[in-house]
């Protein structure tokens, strides 16, 4: 069953470059600068098909609205550790004016539903802010699933830390970029994480609960790296509510 997954962002085109080809169709990677209410800027990646740009050419400095979904892909180069790529996938691209951009009440909104697929990580920042990190599995067409990294704050974080693996939730938030440094990285190396900053969570009741394969219960904290491919993850695309492993 396909889960709800919608993305709407409006902002200024920062970079546009070729991404990849699939069955002869060219895709482009666009970095879009999206202004927050705090006036900070998120620079987020969106993949766009050449078909959406036919007679609709865009360039850096233009203002656009993108409607689509959040997608993820497990990417590995050589012997390096697999990395989860998080990006928007465009279903529609519309040019707008700068005036229309600043007049718009919704510049960045994500509405999704899916299952909690890892034990929530609850922590406190150096400044004392409460945070809970979530990983949400969201089903889509063709028996595929996306694994969405999410972050929650404050009271929402206190609720999120009580979620169990297999719980189905509906949530709203924004697609954001966040810079960070790893302890072992060279001095000056800055990494960028892309995630959903959740503002509201709603637990979705499910009436049908199926038995979970032993493979799932044998892994107390399942992630995409525990399986050779996402199709093997037992609580995806099977309408299964995964019971919390003990």
Beta strands, then each sheet from edge to edge (+ up, - down):
strand 1: 5-22
strand 2: 25-35
strand 3: 41-49
strand 4: 63-75
strand 5: 83-96
strand 6: 108-116
strand 7: 121-124
strand 8: 130-140
strand 9: 144-153
strand 10: 168-180
strand 11: 191-203
sheet 1: 7+ 8- 6+ 1- 2+ 3- 5- 4+
sheet 2: 7+ 8- 9+ 11+ 10-
end
